[in-house]
């Protein structure tokens, strides 16, 4: 990927070189595939290991429980910790904004909710990562189309600054859908499969897509401004998902167990990628950085941002999702 591929590890371009543009893209890649596999597998396992430690976050936006005042006082705001085995005899769920399209759902007594939640979890195992699966399928299908068109699709959609300067703005959106070779595709799909379901569960499908697409665009734009070499790859968007998790943990650090440790693991993933990028000519660190910052920025804006608030009507206290965008658009939650 040289300066050409914004992704965690170096990739070699395996494309025909009869045309000048093909030659330009091909010569931009400088690192061997063997080196790629050695490093990328290490990072892939590190990424999965790091985010397995965040698994206790996955159900947070699906809980959104309204706790009774007695339980609230007993637990305390500062000492509250989300956990998978939390059971509340009388609770309600408040879903709003991007989180699955629902505004409010109130449930009665859940004395026997344990088994039903497990059944629901099994039934919804696909839905909780629906868009991750769709994005994975899109990446694979587009790569098949690249092979079928013998590289013409790659030439049409890659980030090539000189062609963007001539008005081919769509390349800023399409470059994240393309991949240099099968190794490039596999590593990015592995990384997306590792982090995607976590973000999709934490944020809901709409916010997940907003973060992914915004990160892809910000990655392309940053690479365009600071990196002259041609580029393709979804890793900028994937870095945006990492930034989204980092924002979530920082924002809810007083409600999440081991938040400091989680942030340290996220920082290690980012640092490792950047170090590898600086040590290699085949990595577009600008694309990574742009995606990371874009994902973090949009996550800060659209949430989730859970806050502990009181309901004026009956005095109960709830977790309300009120990201800054609510206040910017006057979409404040009203009981």
C-alpha positions in Angstrom: 0.0 0.0 0.0 3.0 2.3 0.1 1.8 5.7 0.2 -1.0 4.2 -1.8 -3.0 2.1 0.7 -4.4 3.6 3.9 -4.6 0.5 6.0 -2.8 -1.2 8.9 -0.2 -3.0 6.9 1.8 -2.8 3.7 0.3 -4.4 0.5 1.8 -5.0 -2.9 -0.2 -4.0 -5.9 -0.8 -7.0 -8.1 -2.2 -5.3 -11.1 -1.5 -5.1 -14.9 0.9 -2.4 -15.8 0.3 -1.9 -19.5 -1.3 1.5 -19.0 0.5 4.6 -17.5 -1.9 5.0 -14.6 -1.5 1.3 -13.7 2.2 1.9 -13.7 1.8 4.9 -11.5 -0.2 3.0 -8.9 2.0 -0.1 -9.1 5.2 1.7 -8.5 3.8 3.4 -5.4 3.7 0.1 -3.5 7.1 -0.9 -2.1 6.7 -3.5 0.6 6.6 -7.2 0.3 3.5 -9.3 0.9 5.4 -11.5 3.3 6.2 -8.5 5.5 2.6 -7.5 5.3 1.3 -10.8 6.6 3.8 -11.0 9.4 2.8 -7.6 10.7 -0.9 -7.5 9.9 -1.7 -10.7 11.6 0.0 -9.4 14.8 -2.1 -6.3 14.7 -5.3 -8.2 13.8 -5.0 -10.4 16.9 -4.0 -7.4 19.0 -7.1 -5.5 17.8 -9.4 -8.4 18.5 -7.8 -9.0 21.9 -8.2 -5.3 22.8 -11.8 -5.1 21.8 -12.8 -8.3 23.4 -12.1 -6.4 26.6 -14.9 -4.0 25.6 -17.5 -6.7 25.2 -19.3 -5.6 28.4 -20.2 -2.4 26.6 -22.1 -4.0 23.7 -25.4 -4.1 25.5 -25.3 -0.6 27.0 -27.5 1.2 24.4 -30.0 -1.7 24.6 -30.4 -1.4 28.3 -31.2 2.3 28.7 -33.0 1.4 31.9 -35.1 3.8 34.0 -34.1 2.9 37.5 -36.4 3.6 40.5 -35.2 6.4 42.8 -34.4 3.9 45.5 -32.1 1.9 43.3 -30.6 5.0 41.9 -29.7 6.3 45.4 -28.4 3.0 46.4 -26.1 2.6 43.4 -25.1 6.2 43.1 -24.3 8.0 39.9 -20.5 8.1 40.3 -20.2 4.5 41.3 -22.7 3.0 38.8 -21.1 0.3 36.6 -22.7 -1.3 33.5 -22.7 -5.1 33.7 -24.2 -8.0 31.7 -26.0 -9.4 34.8 -27.9 -6.3 35.8 -31.5 -7.1 36.6 -34.1 -4.6 37.5 -37.6 -5.6 38.6 -39.2 -2.5 37.3 -37.5 -0.7 34.5 -38.1 0.9 31.1 -36.1 1.5 28.0 -35.6 4.8 26.4 -34.3 4.7 22.8 -33.9 7.8 20.8 -32.3 9.6 17.9 -30.2 7.2 15.8 -30.6 4.2 18.0 -32.7 1.8 15.9 -35.5 4.3 15.2 -37.4 3.9 18.4 -38.2 6.7 20.8 -39.5 5.1 23.9 -40.5 1.7 25.1 -41.9 0.9 28.5 -41.9 -2.5 29.9 -43.5 -4.0 33.0 -42.2 -6.4 35.5 -39.2 -8.4 34.2 -38.9 -11.0 37.0 -38.3 -13.7 34.5 -36.4 -11.6 32.0 -33.2 -13.5 32.1 -34.1 -16.4 29.8 -36.2 -14.2 27.5 -33.2 -11.9 27.1 -31.0 -14.8 26.2 -33.6 -16.0 23.6 -33.9 -12.5 22.2 -30.1 -12.2 22.0 -29.9 -15.4 20.0 -32.7 -14.3 17.6 -31.1 -10.9 17.1 -27.5 -12.1 16.8 -27.6 -11.2 13.1 -29.5 -7.9 13.6 -27.0 -6.6 16.1 -24.3 -6.8 13.4 -26.4 -6.4 10.3 -24.6 -3.5 8.8 -21.2 -4.9 9.6 -22.2 -8.0 7.6 -23.5 -5.8 4.8 -20.3 -3.8 4.6 -18.2 -6.9 4.6 -20.3 -8.3 1.7 -20.0 -5.0 -0.2 -16.2 -5.0 0.1 -16.0 -8.6 -1.2 -18.4 -8.1 -4.0 -16.7 -4.9 -5.2 -13.3 -6.7 -5.1 -14.9 -9.4 -7.3 -16.0 -6.7 -9.6 -12.5 -5.3 -9.7 -11.2 -8.7 -10.9 -14.0 -9.0 -13.4 -13.2 -5.6 -14.9 -9.5 -6.4 -14.9 -8.6 -3.4 -12.8 -10.8 -0.8 -14.7 -13.0 -0.3 -11.6 -9.9 0.3 -9.5 -8.7 2.9 -11.9 -12.2 4.5 -11.9 -12.5 4.8 -8.2 -9.0 5.0 -6.6 -7.9 8.2 -4.9 -5.6 9.8 -7.5 -5.0 13.4 -6.7 -4.4 14.6 -10.3 -7.7 13.2 -11.4 -9.6 14.6 -8.4 -8.1 18.0 -9.3 -9.7 17.6 -12.7 -13.2 17.2 -11.1 -13.5 13.5 -10.4 -14.7 14.2 -6.8 -16.4 10.8 -6.5 -13.0 9.2 -5.9 -13.1 10.7 -2.4 -16.1 8.4 -1.7 -15.2 5.3 -3.8 -11.6 4.8 -2.7 -12.6 3.2 0.6 -14.6 0.5 -1.3 -11.6 -0.7 -3.3 -8.7 -2.9 -2.4 -5.3 -3.6 -4.0 -5.3 -7.4 -3.7 -6.8 -10.3 -1.8 -4.5 -9.8 1.2 -5.4 -6.2 1.5 -9.1 -7.2 1.4 -8.8 -9.9 4.0 -7.0 -7.8 6.5 -9.5 -4.9 6.3 -12.4 -7.4 6.4 -10.8 -9.0 9.5 -10.4 -5.6 11.2 -13.9 -4.5 10.3 -15.3 -7.8 11.6 -13.4 -7.3 14.9 -14.5 -3.7 15.7 -17.7 -3.2 13.6 -20.1 -5.2 15.8 -19.0 -3.4 18.9 -19.7 0.0 17.4 -22.9 -1.1 15.9 -24.1 -2.4 19.2 -23.0 0.7 21.1 -24.3 3.2 18.7 -27.2 1.6 16.7 -27.3 1.0 13.0 -27.8 4.6 11.8 -25.0 6.1 13.9 -22.8 3.2 13.0 -23.2 4.0 9.3 -22.8 7.7 9.9 -19.5 7.1 11.6 -18.2 4.7 9.0 -19.1 6.8 6.0 -17.9 10.0 7.6 -14.7 8.4 8.5 -14.2 7.1 5.0 -14.7 10.6 3.5 -12.5 12.3 6.1 -9.8 9.7 5.5 -9.9 10.3 1.8 -9.9 14.1 2.2 -6.9 14.1 4.6 -5.0 11.7 2.3 -5.8 14.0 -0.7 -4.5 17.0 1.1 -1.3 15.5 2.6 -0.5 12.4 0.6 0.2 12.7 -3.2 0.3 9.0 -3.9 -2.7 7.0 -5.2 -4.6 5.2 -2.5 -7.4 2.7 -1.9 -8.7 0.8 1.1 -11.3 0.8 3.9 -8.8 1.1 6.8 -9.4 4.8 7.2 -13.1 4.1 7.8 -12.1 1.3 10.2 -9.9 3.7 12.1 -12.9 5.9 12.4 -14.7 3.1 14.2 -11.8 2.8 16.6 -12.1 6.5 17.3 -15.8 6.1 17.9 -15.2 3.5 20.6 -12.5 5.7 22.2 -15.0 8.6 22.4 -17.7 6.4 23.9 -15.4 5.1 26.6 -14.0 8.6 27.4 -17.5 10.0 27.5 -18.8 7.3 29.8 -15.7 6.6 31.8 -17.5 7.0 35.1 -20.1 4.4 34.1 -17.8 1.8 32.6 -15.8 -0.7 34.5 -12.1 -0.6 33.7 -12.5 2.4 31.4 -8.9 3.4 31.9 -7.7 0.0 30.8 -10.0 0.0 27.8 -8.6 3.4 26.7 -5.1 2.1 27.1 -5.8 -0.8 24.8 -7.3 1.5 22.2 -4.3 3.8 22.4 -2.0 0.8 21.9 -3.9 -0.2 18.8 -3.6 3.3 17.4 0.0 3.7 18.4 1.0 0.4 16.9 -0.5 1.3 13.6 1.1 4.7 13.5 4.5 3.3 14.4 4.3 0.7 11.6 3.2 3.4 9.2 6.1 5.6 10.1 8.5 2.7 9.6 7.1 1.8 6.3 6.8 3.6 3.0 3.7 1.6 2.1 1.3 3.0 4.6 -0.8 6.2 4.3 -0.7 7.4 7.8 -2.6 10.6 6.8 -5.5 8.5 5.7 -5.5 6.6 9.0 -5.3 9.8 11.0 -8.1 11.5 9.0 -10.4 8.5 9.5 -9.6 8.3 13.2 -10.3 12.0 13.8 -13.4 12.0 11.6 -14.9 9.1 13.4 -14.1 10.6 16.8 -15.6 13.9 15.8 -18.8 12.6 14.4 -19.2 10.3 17.4 -18.8 13.2 19.8 -21.5 15.1 17.8 -24.1 12.4 17.4 -23.4 10.2 20.4 -24.4 8.1 22.1 -24.1 10.3 25.1 -25.9 8.7 28.0 -26.8 11.0 30.9 -28.4 10.3 34.3 -31.5 12.5 34.5 -34.7 12.9 36.5 -38.2 12.7 35.1 -40.2 15.7 36.3 -43.5 13.8 36.2 -42.8 11.0 38.7 -39.3 11.7 40.0 -37.8 8.6 38.6 -34.3 8.8 37.2 -33.3 7.5 33.7 -30.5 7.2 31.3 -31.2 9.6 28.5 -29.2 9.6 25.3 -28.6 13.3 24.6 -25.6 14.0 22.4 -24.5 17.5 21.5 -26.5 17.3 18.2 -29.7 17.4 20.3 -28.8 20.8 21.6 -27.6 22.1 18.3 -30.9 21.2 16.7 -33.1 21.9 19.7 -34.1 18.2 19.8 -34.0 18.0 23.5 -35.6 15.1 25.1 -38.9 15.8 26.9 -40.6 13.4 29.3 
